[in-house]
């Protein structure tokens, strides 16, 4: 297996694992479980949330669908096409100022002031990177090196 195939496999497995955990989290939130990150109403809107006050049932089911799509697309060519828009959603739409505030609170050593939505937002931001990773790896052309002897 060449290096590009190893990177694709590693990226796909990592995305698949993240997606499976995300699907379970979505089911927990749809059932009314703890840690739902899209609540908060006025405070979330003040912190710049694009999705400030969602109902847990449909939002949890949408998160579950996203997770299942990631498990399905992780090792397929479909991640080339699904990866960039999902990465934009997870990196630019889901996080808000509470994530940046949490990073600041952790840097000054006051983890007690981190809001409940911040860990889930960090999880989704990491997922955005993971959705972009296999898309970039699978779309990157392997250019022959002029000193390697390939292409002659």
C-alpha angles and dihedrals in degrees: 000000000000125000095260091053091049091051091048092050093047092047092048094049092048092049090047092053093047090048094050092052090046092052090054091047089052091052091050091051092046088054090053097261125157129277100044103167100196098070127085102098112198096014092051092048091050090053091055101261114169089197100040106159117016128165109252096226101059093032092050091049090049090051089049090051090050090051093049090048089054093050089050097044100038098098099024134089088247089081088072090065101031096041103072098048092043090048090052090049093049097041102038109022106037103045121069138173093295090073092054090045090052091053089052093048091050091049092054091046101251106120092159091076096056110117120236094245095057099078091051090047090052088050091053092046089053087049090054089057090047092051090050094046101067091039090056094042094049094044096046111103117228104235117203115241113233090225096047096072093238117135096029 
